[in-house]
Amino acid sequence: MRKTIEDNAKRRLTEPFEIRTVINVLRERGCPNEDLPILMTRYFYVDLDTLNDVMKSA
């Protein structure tokens, strides 16, 4: 069961380009690398395998 209406509004991030874009925005706002996955999964449904690949290449 979903807890809030906000859970229904999460956008799916499955493409490397989309994930890279969000990572760049969060880094520009001062987010440390170790907090990126936590923040991204809070606001988006993220393909974690792709996220790990993008983070390794960056």
Secondary structure by P-SEA (a helix, b strand, c coil): cccccccccbbbbccaaaaaaaaaaaaaacccccaaaaaaaaccccaaaaaaaaaaac
